[in-house]
């Protein structure tokens, strides 16, 4: 797998969470949602590193997208438009770094409320 140069979306999300907390607000992120998001992304990248076929890359994409579907529901719909765009781009670029060639949004088939 090529080196992934795009920063994880959770880095910006965590920064936003910290800024909201410092300002006395709660925002729509939580420590738990951020932690679980990072775990999903870790698993995704690990699966991509082990993938030796397009089918395995697609399996990894489906798993991470359906995982985020669940997290989004469990943590009260914290993935909004900006987060969706960042996350979909990250998933796409990571899949391309693993060797997938696909025109379009790789998350679209499985993505629900985000």
C-alpha positions, 0 to 999 in steps of 0.5 A, a space after each residue: 500500500 502506498 503511503 497515505 498522506 491525507 490526514 485522518 478526518 478524526 484529527 480535525 474532529 478532535 480539534 473541533 471537539 477540544 475547541 467546543 469543550 474549551 468554549 464551554 459547549 458540547 458540540 456534536 462530538 464525544 470522546 467515545 465517538 472519536 475513539 470508536 471512529 479511530 478504531 474503525 479507521 485503524 481496522 480499515 487501514 490494517 485491512 487495506 494493508 493486508 488486501 491482495 485483491 480488489 475484492 478484499 479492498 471492497 470488503 474493507 470499504 464495506 466494513 468501515 462504511 457500515 461501521 460508521 453507519 452504526 456509530 453515527 446512529 449510536 452517537 446521535 448522528 455526529 457525521 454531518 455534511 462536512 464530516 461525511 465529505 472528509 470521511 468519504 474522501 479519506 476512505 476513497 484515497 486510502 482505497 486508491 493507495 491500496 491499489 483500487 481504481 474506481 471512478 465515483 464514491 466508493 462509500 455510496 453503496 453502503 452509506 446510510 445517514 451520513 
